[in-house]
Amino acid sequence: MMKQAEASEGYEKPTDLLQYMIEGAQGDDRDPERLAHLQLMVNLAGIHTTGAALTHAIYDLCEHQEYAEDLRQDIDQVLEQDGGWQKDTHTKLLKGLTSILSFNRVALTPLTLSTGIEIPAGTHFSVASRDILFDPAVTPNPNDFDGLRYYRMRQCSAEKHKYDFVNADGINMNFGAGRYACPGRFFAAMELKLLLARLLQKFDFRFPAGVSRPGPLVIDEFVGPSPWAKVMVRRRRS
């Protein structure tokens, strides 16, 4: 079918991910079923995770509505300076717009850690990222919700990039760490900022009366937002 399309008059090669995958595939990866499977995996990694992060953010805003107006002022100020949304506008949003286990890996070959622990080939393992991030030596008062925690840490530190959402230094491992950290984390951060900014501009959110933030959905080592929570949404008049 592809060859027929390419031979047709006026054919223009698509500029999308599937086309890039087709052109870059080698060996067994060129099989259509294999390409379809890889496309589904990319969709899972790129859409589900972003949607889950955005849902968590909306739940937090519903539970702590005192942050919404502060974030809106930041958005309005940056948009006024830039004359609307520009390519790099998202990098100037300074405030809050930036799981129990993460960093899931499979050992392809036997590994021996510096502690002497041996990991056989084929072992699935995860890092307890929440315990690292919630260590008081790393994050003061970790159990207290502070929507501007990292904003203030960036303002007061000479290593401000250390506290960026996309940092992958082995402490905040939402995107993994080291050489195998998620290469798409910068796009994901931009996407989340744009989505949350537009939602804050257009809508008010809150939980129904008497309802508080739901706990996460936990399936084995995977953690996601509750799919059963109800959020009340109203278009803003201004």
VMD Tcl script that draws the C-alpha trace (Angstrom):
set ca {
  {0.00 0.00 0.00}
  {2.86 2.35 0.81}
  {4.54 1.65 -2.52}
  {1.26 2.30 -4.35}
  {0.82 5.59 -2.50}
  {4.39 6.67 -3.23}
  {3.91 5.88 -6.94}
  {0.71 7.93 -7.19}
  {0.76 11.41 -8.71}
  {1.09 14.27 -6.24}
  {2.20 12.03 -3.39}
  {3.77 13.88 -0.46}
  {5.62 11.94 2.18}
  {4.06 12.41 5.65}
  {6.09 14.21 8.29}
  {4.92 12.25 11.31}
  {6.31 9.79 13.82}
  {5.09 6.69 11.98}
  {6.91 7.78 8.83}
  {10.10 8.37 10.80}
  {9.76 4.91 12.35}
  {9.25 3.30 8.94}
  {12.32 5.00 7.50}
  {14.51 4.22 10.50}
  {13.41 0.61 11.04}
  {15.84 -2.18 10.27}
  {15.56 -5.95 10.17}
  {12.55 -7.37 12.03}
  {11.49 -3.88 13.10}
  {10.28 -3.26 9.55}
  {7.47 -5.79 10.00}
  {4.10 -3.92 10.01}
  {2.93 -5.70 13.17}
  {6.15 -4.75 14.94}
  {5.81 -1.12 13.81}
  {2.20 -1.03 15.03}
  {3.27 -2.42 18.41}
  {6.03 0.20 18.72}
  {3.59 2.96 17.78}
  {1.23 1.84 20.56}
  {4.08 1.79 23.07}
  {5.09 5.33 22.07}
  {1.46 6.46 22.48}
  {1.33 4.89 25.94}
  {4.56 6.56 27.02}
  {3.79 9.94 25.47}
  {0.05 10.37 26.07}
  {-0.90 8.37 29.15}
  {1.91 9.76 31.30}
  {1.23 13.36 30.29}
  {-2.47 12.93 30.95}
  {-1.79 11.41 34.36}
  {0.55 14.27 35.35}
  {-2.00 16.88 34.23}
  {-4.77 15.12 36.16}
  {-2.65 15.12 39.33}
  {-2.04 18.86 38.85}
  {-5.77 19.57 38.50}
  {-6.51 17.53 41.63}
  {-3.88 19.54 43.53}
  {-5.38 22.83 42.31}
  {-8.84 21.70 43.41}
  {-7.50 20.81 46.84}
  {-5.36 23.97 47.16}
  {-7.28 26.67 45.31}
  {-5.18 29.44 46.86}
  {-2.52 28.79 44.20}
  {-4.73 29.22 41.14}
  {-4.86 33.03 41.07}
  {-1.12 33.33 41.69}
  {-0.45 31.06 38.71}
  {-2.89 33.02 36.54}
  {-1.09 36.28 37.34}
  {2.20 34.69 36.32}
  {0.65 33.48 33.04}
  {-0.95 36.85 32.24}
  {2.26 38.74 32.98}
  {4.37 36.55 30.70}
  {1.81 36.64 27.88}
  {1.64 40.43 28.08}
  {5.43 40.68 27.86}
  {5.57 38.31 24.86}
  {2.51 39.69 23.09}
  {0.79 36.29 23.27}
  {2.08 32.74 22.99}
  {5.49 32.54 21.33}
  {7.82 29.58 20.79}
  {9.73 30.15 24.04}
  {6.93 31.62 26.17}
  {6.58 28.42 28.18}
  {10.19 28.78 29.42}
  {9.28 32.07 31.15}
  {6.45 30.62 33.23}
  {8.30 30.56 36.52}
  {5.90 29.15 39.07}
  {4.18 25.84 39.74}
  {3.70 24.99 36.04}
  {6.90 23.22 36.01}
  {4.69 7.83 42.00}
  {5.80 5.50 44.58}
  {8.20 3.64 42.27}
  {9.67 4.76 38.99}
  {12.73 4.27 36.83}
  {11.58 0.79 35.79}
  {14.29 -1.24 34.09}
  {15.12 -4.76 32.92}
  {18.63 -6.13 33.30}
  {19.69 -7.36 29.85}
  {22.96 -8.78 31.22}
  {24.01 -9.80 34.76}
  {24.84 -6.75 36.90}
  {26.89 -6.38 40.07}
  {26.21 -3.18 42.00}
  {28.84 -1.29 43.97}
  {27.32 -2.76 47.15}
  {28.00 -6.28 45.92}
  {24.35 -7.05 45.15}
  {24.04 -9.21 42.04}
  {21.14 -8.76 39.61}
  {20.61 -11.68 37.19}
  {19.85 -11.04 33.54}
  {16.13 -10.68 32.88}
  {15.37 -9.19 36.30}
  {12.74 -6.43 36.40}
  {13.54 -3.80 39.02}
  {12.44 -0.33 40.11}
  {13.87 2.44 42.24}
  {11.93 3.72 45.26}
  {11.88 7.27 43.94}
  {9.28 8.50 46.42}
  {11.43 7.50 49.39}
  {14.37 9.39 47.88}
  {12.36 12.53 47.14}
  {10.59 12.44 50.52}
  {13.83 12.14 52.48}
  {13.91 15.24 54.79}
  {17.61 15.59 54.01}
  {16.65 16.13 50.36}
  {13.27 17.85 50.70}
  {12.56 19.76 53.94}
  {9.06 19.08 55.34}
  {8.32 16.64 52.52}
  {4.81 15.76 53.73}
  {3.63 19.39 53.67}
  {2.07 20.46 50.37}
  {3.88 23.53 49.04}
  {2.85 24.46 45.51}
  {5.73 26.93 45.14}
  {8.44 24.83 46.81}
  {10.65 24.41 43.74}
  {9.98 27.92 42.49}
  {11.50 29.31 45.69}
  {14.37 26.81 45.60}
  {15.23 27.97 42.08}
  {15.21 31.61 43.20}
  {17.55 30.97 46.13}
  {20.02 28.53 44.60}
  {23.05 29.09 42.41}
  {22.19 25.70 40.88}
  {18.67 26.68 39.89}
  {18.52 24.14 37.05}
  {18.90 21.41 39.67}
  {15.28 22.08 40.66}
  {13.79 22.16 37.16}
  {10.93 19.81 36.38}
  {13.02 18.09 33.68}
  {16.10 17.53 35.85}
  {17.21 13.90 35.97}
  {19.95 13.88 38.58}
  {18.98 10.76 40.52}
  {16.86 12.57 43.14}
  {13.69 13.45 41.23}
  {13.38 10.45 38.93}
  {10.03 11.07 37.26}
  {11.93 10.94 33.97}
  {14.56 8.41 35.01}
  {18.19 9.36 35.55}
  {21.58 9.45 33.88}
  {22.25 8.62 30.26}
  {18.95 6.76 29.85}
  {16.71 9.55 31.16}
  {13.62 10.18 29.03}
  {14.74 12.12 25.92}
  {11.23 13.53 25.46}
  {11.00 15.12 28.91}
  {11.58 18.64 27.59}
  {8.68 18.32 25.15}
  {6.52 16.79 27.90}
  {7.28 19.72 30.23}
  {6.41 22.25 27.51}
  {3.19 20.37 26.69}
  {2.12 20.25 30.35}
  {2.80 23.96 30.86}
  {0.78 24.95 27.80}
  {-2.15 22.70 28.71}
  {-2.29 23.77 32.34}
  {-1.88 27.45 31.46}
  {-4.78 27.37 29.01}
  {-6.99 25.48 31.45}
  {-6.24 27.99 34.21}
  {-7.01 30.88 31.90}
  {-10.34 29.49 30.76}
  {-11.76 27.54 33.70}
  {-12.23 27.35 37.46}
  {-11.93 23.96 39.14}
  {-13.04 22.55 42.47}
  {-14.17 19.33 44.06}
  {-17.85 18.91 44.97}
  {-18.75 20.06 48.48}
  {-17.36 17.75 51.13}
  {-15.02 15.97 48.71}
  {-11.24 16.05 49.12}
  {-8.35 14.97 46.92}
  {-8.62 11.25 46.11}
  {-5.77 8.88 46.76}
  {-3.84 7.44 43.82}
  {-4.66 4.28 41.92}
  {-1.88 1.78 42.67}
  {-1.41 -1.35 40.55}
  {1.72 -3.24 41.60}
  {4.54 -0.69 41.15}
  {2.50 1.61 38.90}
  {0.82 4.69 40.34}
  {-1.74 6.90 38.63}
  {-4.50 9.39 39.42}
  {-7.85 8.08 40.59}
  {-10.12 7.54 37.56}
  {-13.25 7.80 39.71}
  {-12.83 11.33 41.09}
  {-15.33 14.04 40.12}
  {-14.21 17.60 39.44}
  {-16.56 20.55 38.98}
  {-15.50 22.81 36.08}
  {-16.85 26.28 35.25}
  {-15.85 28.57 32.40}
  {-14.40 31.80 33.77}
  {-16.29 35.00 32.97}
  {-13.21 37.21 32.71}
}
mol new
graphics top color blue
foreach p $ca { graphics top sphere $p radius 0.5 }
foreach p [lrange $ca 0 end-1] q [lrange $ca 1 end] { graphics top cylinder $p $q radius 0.2 }
display resetview
